[in-house]
């Protein structure tokens, strides 16, 4: 297929087919075609955001051996990374959230493992919500939830959620793909904005898998999509499969941006880096507390980057970073 015409179609906001997406993913790195895809991904990202990138900060509230057993996650019980459970106090969660907000984070996320008590999560969230500026959006990164629970999240002050049907779902995880898709729908029904992503990308994933999950993110009608690579957890089964290069991830990030319409303003990459931001990632993530890619219960200074570092990376990639609350999620 003529990749040049596919890129032109994407820039005209045409809906790319599965075959057209596959053709873009298959392009060799550092070729003239790849260079055009990277430039086009960046152009569409600029147009979709009016040139304003964002930094969102996530606070991981707990560390526990999670029975969902996502093999790429340090919390998975099967990986046996953490010997002891731990969690932030409400006061510690508030401090981390407020510190990120003060540093310029445009939105604040609270993340927990799948078995964290839902009622307790709502209680902690209510305290964090009260401590943030009214205009700062707060979002949830939690396990699958019902429509009723989605409505409770909204009532507790959440503007939206992060949720994804991951690569290898049901094969590399103990979670039903159907349940993940139902949660995406429940988020919309509950009036929550949705962020999602093509993740976690590993060297073993086929073009067909990348295309399939990219289409899932498009169909989910998100506020942002994007792509994240799998970070190997030392000593685990999936670590032996290796890691995708940053150059390859930049290409994937650009293709995902081209696949999504301009009505989806954001495009993320993770972990934060200049390559992805240069190729069309308009959103980077700062992290505090627990992190599912880290073997330390406190990710700050390890895998987790600060808001300041994320803003600096975006600026290094030529982005103007938004000051103030996210334009993609309304505050509750």
N, C-alpha and C positions, 0 to 999 in steps of 0.2 A: 504494500500500500504506500501511497505517497504521503510521507509524514508531514511534508510542508503544507499540503492541503488540509490535513487533519488539524495542525496547529492553527491555521487560518480559521477553520471552522470553530475551534474552541475560543479563539479571540473574538469571534462574532457571536459568542455565547450559544453556539449550536450544541445540541445534545450528542455527545460522542457515543458510538456504539461499543459493544464489547470488543469487536475486532479492531476498532480504531484505537481503543485504549491499549490493547495488547501490542499493537504496532509501536506505540509511543514507549511503552515499558521495555520493549525489546531492543531499542536503539542502543548502539554501543557507546560507552562513555568516551568523552573527549573527541567524538566525531563532530563534523559540521552540523549534523542533524541534532545531536545532543546539545550543542551550544545554542541552537535555535530554540529548543524546548526549554532550556534553562532561562533564556531571555524572555520567552513568552510567558512562562510561569511567573516571573518577576513582574512583568508588565500587567498581567491580569490581576495579580495581588495588589499592585499599586492602585489600579483602577477600582477594585472592589472595596478598598479601604480608604480611598481618597488620600493615600500616602501615609496613613497613620497606623503604626504597629502598636501592639499591646503586650504587656507582661502580666501574666496571671500568677498568683502565688498560692501554693497548696500547703496546708498544714496536716500532716499525718497524725491522727490522734492516738493510734494504738499499734502495738506489735503483738501478734499472736499467731499460733500455728493454725492456718486456715484450712478447713476440711474440703474446700472447693478444689484444692490441689492443682492450681495452674502451674505447670512445670517451669514456666519462665519467671515465677515470682518468688522472692525470698521469704514470703510469709507462708508459702505452701507447706502443709504438714509433711508431705512426701520429701521435701528438700531438707527438712530438719536443720534449718539455719539458726533459728533463735531457740535457745534452751528455756528462756523465761519470758512470760508475757509481761508487758508493761504498757502504760498509757499515760498520756499527759493529763494533768489536772485541768480543771476548767480555767484556773488562773493562768496556767502555762499556755493553754491554747489561745486565750485572749491576748496574752503578751505577744506571741508569735504572729497572730493575725494582725494586730495593731502595728507591730514593727514593719511588717510587709506593706501595709497600707501607707504608713508614714514614709517608707522608702520609694513609694510611687507605684505600687502594684495597682492595676486597674480593676482587678476582681480578686476575691478571696475564696478559696475552695477548702472544704473540710473533707478529709478522706479517712475511712475506716475499713477494716477487714470485713469480710462478708458476714461473720457471725457476731459482730458487735451489736449489742442490744439496740434495736431501733428507737425505742422510747428514750433511752439514755442519750443517743445521738441527737435527738430533737432537743433534749434539755440543754446539752452542751452548746448546740447551735444557737439556741435562744440567747444564751449569755454572750456568745461571740457577736451575734447580730446586734445586740444592744450596745456593744462596745465599739462597733465600727461607725463610720460616718453614714448617715441615712442614704446617701447617694451611691455608696460602694456596694456593688452586687456581691452577694454571697451565693456560692454554688456547692453542690454536694457531689462527692465521688464515693458512691456506696454500691452495695450489691443490687441484685434485681429487686424490684419493688412493685407492689400492686398499684392500681389506680388510686385506691384509698390512701395508701402510704405516700404516693406522689402528691396528693392533695394536702396531706399533713406536712410534707416538706415545704410546700408553698406557704402554708399557714404559719410555719415556724420561721419564715423570713427568707427562704431560699428563692432566688430568681431563676435558677436553672440547675442542670446536672451535667456531669460528664459521664458518658456511657458508650460502650462500643461492643460490637460483635467482632471479637478478636480473630486473628489468623490462627487456625488450628483449634477453634472453639469446639468442644465436645471430643476432641482427639487429644490435645495437649492440656485440656482443662476438664474438670468434672462438672461443667456447666452446660446445660442444654442451649444450643443456638436459638431454639424457639423461645426460651425464657428471656434471652437477651433482646430479641426482636420485640417481644411483648413489652419489655420495659421501655424501649425506645418509644413505642406507641403510648404507653402510660404517661410518659413525661409530657408528651404533647397534649394529651387529654387533660392532664392536670394543670396545664397552663405554664409549664416550665420550659425555658429555653434549653436547647440541647447542644452540647459539644460532643464531637466524636472524632474518630481517627482511624487510619489504616495502621494497625499495630498488633503485636510487636513483630516487625519485619526481621526475618532471619535469612541466612544464605540458602536454606533449603526450600524456601517458599517459591512456588512456580509462578510464572506469569499469569496463569489461569486463576490462581488463588488471589494474587494482587488485584486482578481485574474484578473478580467476584466481590471482594470486600470493599473495593473502591465504589462500586455501584451501590452497595449497601449503605455506605456513608452518604452518597448522593440522595438515595431514596429516603433517608432519614430526615431530610429537610433541616439540617443543622445550622446553628449560628456560625460554626466553624468546623472544618474537617482538617485534614493534614496527614502526616505520617510520622511514626516513631520506630526506631530500630530496637531490637531486643538487646539488652545489656546482659552478658553472660554472668550468672551467679556462680562463683567459684565452687567446684566440687559437685555440681549438679549435672544431671544427664544432658540437659540442653546446652550446657556450656561447651560440651564437646563439638557442637555443631558450628561454633564460631560466631562471627559478627559481621554484619554488612558494613562496608566502608562508608565513610562520610561522603565521599564523592558519589557513590551509588545512591545513598539516601537523598542527597540534594536533587538528583535526577528524579527519584520517586516523588519527592515533595512537589517538584514542578509539575509532574504529570497529574498528581491529585488536584493541584490548583486548577489546571486546565480542564479537568473532568467536572469540577463543580461550577455551578452558575455564579454570576456576580452577585446574585441575591444571597449567596452564602459569603459573607464578608471575610471571615477569618480563615487562615490556613496555618496550622501549627507544625512544629517539628520538635522532637525530643530524643535525646537530651539536647539542650541548647547548644548551637554552634553557628559560626558565621556562614559556613557553606550552605546550610539549609535556609538561613535568613536571606542570603543573597539570591537564592533560587526561587523565592516566593513564599517563604514562611513569614507570616506577619504576626505570629504569636509565639512567645517563648514562656517557659514555665520556671518559676522559682519554687524551691521546696524547703520545708522545715519539718522537724519531727521525723516520723517514720517514712520510709520510701521503699516500695516493693522491688527496687533494683539494687538496694544497698544491704550490706550485711551488718551495718551499724544501726542501732535503734534511733540514733540522732544523725540525720543525713547532712546537716549543715557542715560545710567544709569538706565533705566527701563527695558523693554523687550529686547531692543537692546543691544547686547554685542559688545565690541570693538575687533579690530583685535588682540591686545595683549592677551585678555582673550581667544579668540578662539584658538590662537596658543598654549597657555598654556594648554587648555583642550585636544587638540590633543596630546601634549607631555605627559600629564598625562595618556593617553590611549596607550602610547608606540609608537606613530607615530614620524617619522622624517618629519618635515614640510619643504616644498620646499621654498627656497630663490629665489626671482626673479619672472619673469612673468609666468603665468600659462602655463603648457605644453599642456593643453586641448583646448585652444583657441589661434589662431594666432592673433597678433595685427593688426590693420588697420592703 
